[in-house]
Amino acid sequence: MDLKQTHKAHRVRKAGASVKKKQQKNKNAEKNNPKAFAMQSAQKADRMARRKAELDEKKYHVPMADRTPIVPPPLVVAVVGPPQSGKTTLIKSLVRRYTKNTLSEIRGPVTVVSGKHQRLTFMECANDISAMTDLAKVADLVILTIDASFGFEMETFEFLNLLQTHGMPKVMGVLTHLDGFKDNKRLKVVKKNFKHRFWTEVYDGAKLFYLSGVENGRYLDREILNLSRFVSVVKLRPLAWRSTHPYMMVDRVQDLTDPELLESNPKANRTVALYGYLRGTHMKGRDRVHIPGAGDYQLDETEKLPDPCPIPDKERKRLDERHKLIYAPMSEVNGVMYDKDAVYIDLRKSAHEEQAEEEEGERMLNELQKVNTISDQLATQQFSLFSNAKPITADALRRPAVFDEAKGDEDGALDSGSASESTAGDQLSSSEDEDSQDEDDGEDILRNVDASDSSNESDSDSQSSDATMRLAPIHTGVKRVNLMDLVYGQADSDQSKPVEDIDDCIKSLAISDDLDESKLRKFFITNPGDSEDEEGSDSSEEEGDDTGDFEDLEVGSNDEGEQPASESEEEEEEEEENEFGLAADKMKKLKSKFDRIYGSDDESNVKKNFYQQKKEELQKYVDDTRDEMEELSTINYRWAGEYVKVVISDMPYEFMQGFNPHLPVVLGGIPNEEGLSLITLRIKRHRWYPKILKTGDPLVISVGWRRFQTIPTYFMNDRIKNRMLKYTPEHMHCSAAVFGPYIQPGAGFCAYYMKRAHNFGVAATGTVLENSQTIDIVKKVKLTGFPDKIHRHTAYIKRMFNSSLEVAKFEGAAIKTVSGIRGQVKKAHGNNGVFRATFEDRIKTSDIVFLRAFHTIPIKRFYNPITSLLSVTYMRTIAEIRRSKNLPVPNKKDSHYKPIERVVKRFNPLRIPKSLESELPFKAKTKRVLTDAPSRAVVMDKQDKRVADLLGQLNLLYKDKARKRRETVQKKKEDYAKKRMAEENDADARRKKKRKAFFRREGQNQKGAGSSVKD
């Protein structure tokens, strides 16, 4: 039987080296065959060219300077969503994907290494508008979790509005709880609806991921892998506010306050150390910073620390497990957790290990946990200054002073031991003086120490006698001296007492004057080059600062004599090659300046468009600034990308007492933003907020790093003056004047009330217009008066003012009566507020005189920083105060609306005298029209009257028959409608009965089929 052999179909390669080679080969196909690729239609070519130009224009954005450092800090990924929407599970799944670690609880920021050049800091956003506001200011990427079983909630829309005002970062959506949909068609429709609604709120094409279920407390690995890939390759656009201000999201807090002070005063101000990655621009010590929710502070100290979660040091094709680092000090990672005032180490033991003996490390940890306060330790400890002396306790430290000199001398002569004590005391005081000299003098540092038990005998011969006499008292116990004096060699050797059997007492601690210093410098912390071993010393010179070890800035740079020989030789070669005899860095600066002015030789002659030129100018500006900053690296500046420790004193105790790791702590620099002034805002009520805003109600404004409560005054400018508004317009922008700190014009802000009264919290949004010290806002004033005396065109008006001083202020003001007669205020008449006024016509006693003017409104200077991380105190609105105290709204009779009764006035007809009418022109005279044919009365005879009566009777009979016919037809229609209704009811009853019988049979059939299958 013949069988044909089947071969697998050939699959053409779509990617790889062979495809690229083929594409390169066919690259010039159009040039080789111009007839085949000639233009066929000029119109089509024109349309294609226009379309290409439009697509190129869509790609352009306003060029911005990218100030991201060479080693960028981790990206802040904010996971935001309503409660029970899957935020914690999502962070645990992503951390598990990146680091293979499982976190039991998410507390505070979690930093992971996500790739060869990138790190991510995940932060879960609490369901609090203050936390959402602070996190929206520092987030680089936002992941919105949406519960598909419930839909979009107000928290999601609020956070999106906060992002829009504080700088819109990249936003991704995650749709959770999709495992509740069992029908695939229904699930497809839900996904489509959510995607288009999400695009409406964010932008078209925004990424929306779908998480279908949870396994073992985490989302599915394939879905998390897809999400993590998009997160790792996301491209971010720099934001202007963040790139011009230094800021730091704190990932660890430590209380450095003296325990003795806390024991005496638990409510004393604290000294707090804040740790985190510095972002934005540089920061230095003594800078002013603002912590949202805590207030303004001055930095006491800034210190660079080694990166706890560094990027892999060299280029790698893949990351091993040891390079997949995680840094979450507030969360429990590998059994270690940092709290605000302690470090917790979890020693997990199984049931059978609890009976076993403790190891040395566990025993040390248990002893460390038994630490009491300093006062309790001193109360139980004792020590002795000399051998064979009575121990001294804390209670015996204070003794009464003796002022009798003779008695003192007598006591000193009697006891030789007291003499030795005084001698030892003199030695101690002298050693303390020498210690202070050693601390002041930083140049005389002993760098050569050799400690080895095996080389004791060989080194003992080369020891100097002075060194031996200095070191002898440490081991013999004759006296106690300062160790700093012994190490740095400034103790007085004459005061030391010779001791017998020194070789038996000294244990292999020798000091030599002729040893090589470079070999022994690594034994001291003050050595700046002690990070590498002897074997790796050469590599440390080449790598420079890439090792990331500590550096003591007090020692400073190396001297000229300590400079390595290789570097000095290279500099000599560069100086020899330079024909001008200038330093290499000087020549580099001059060359860059020449290239910037006249252009370099290697520039291509291709003409660049405006967009490319602007991008290159900005990039060159950033590069030049970075080069200048590298030259200033010796200044005590902390640069963006470094892991920094910041110390702040005088922090209120509520900050540490109520510290919550789930709330973000942001530290932002406030250069030139400390003074208070009046700020003009352009504001608009949010379209989803149900009520309009009222002037005088305290409002919380979030702008820059700050959140503060102030009292706004709304107004609109009519090109002449600023007129106050009692309420904001319904669907329009208006201006507002508030009192607060200086803020950069053009910055966006959002406003909300401290106490949420509605479902949607964001009350208004807008931008900052200007900062000024005075803003004139006027309000319309309408004064009324009544005539007192009238003399032709002059009248005396009363009850408009109360004194002559008020009249003098309004002299020359325009007034008007109800009837429209205009006038002017002249002079006061008496001291009771009556004034003389002139009018353009005589007024009546019943007239009411009005004066329309504008009164300047004083702006309320109220500024209350919102301290949500401390004890929160805020101003309430009048409505909230009335509601809390059950006070009724004041009832003013003048404010009530009264029914308007308008009496119709009847005027007499206009009568023109005949003498005047005769003088009027013909056009204005009254016309009297006379008809020639007068009206005649119709008189019928008997025959006509009989005919008219007959026609009337016939008409009456016809109308009666028509009425009866209409009634009959209407009755027939009603009967037919009743009949049709009855038939419909019967048909419905039959259909219902038939349907019940059908479904009853189907149910019985299915039940029978199921029971047969079970059998």
Salt bridges, closest charged atoms under 4 A:
ASP46 OD2 - ARG50 NE 3.00
ASP134 OD1 - ARG707 NE 2.99
ASP140 OD1 - ARG242 NH1 3.43
ASP147 OD1 - HIS177 ND1 3.34
GLU158 OE2 - ARG756 NH1 2.74
GLU201 OE2 - ARG197 NH1 2.67
ASP255 OD2 - ARG270 NH1 2.89
ASP296 OD1 - HIS290 ND1 2.47
ASP296 OD2 - ARG706 NH1 2.93
ASP300 OD1 - ARG286 NH1 3.49
ASP307 OD2 - ARG119 NH1 2.46
ASP313 OD1 - ARG316 NH2 3.03
GLU315 OE1 - HIS117 NE2 3.59
ASP320 OD1 - ARG318 NH1 3.16
GLU321 OE2 - LYS324 NZ 3.95
GLU332 OE2 - ARG348 NH2 3.13
ASP346 OD2 - ARG348 NE 3.38
GLU362 OE1 - LYS349 NZ 3.36
GLU534 OE2 - LYS522 NZ 3.39
ASP595 OD2 - LYS591 NZ 3.13
GLU616 OE2 - LYS608 NZ 2.74
GLU617 OE1 - LYS614 NZ 3.77
ASP624 OD2 - ARG596 NH1 3.88
GLU631 OE1 - LYS589 NZ 3.16
GLU642 OE2 - LYS304 NZ 4.00
GLU642 OE1 - ARG638 NE 3.28
GLU673 OE2 - HIS245 NE2 2.94
GLU674 OE1 - ARG288 NE 2.88
ASP718 OD2 - LYS721 NZ 3.74
GLU730 OE2 - ARG685 NH2 3.52
GLU811 OE1 - LYS827 NZ 3.84
GLU840 OE1 - ARG822 NH2 3.34
ASP960 OD1 - ARG963 NH2 2.56
ASP960 OD2 - LYS964 NZ 3.59
GLU967 OE2 - ARG963 NH1 3.26
GLU983 OE1 - ARG980 NH1 2.89
GLU984 OE2 - ARG980 NH2 3.43
ASP988 OD1 - ARG991 NH2 2.28
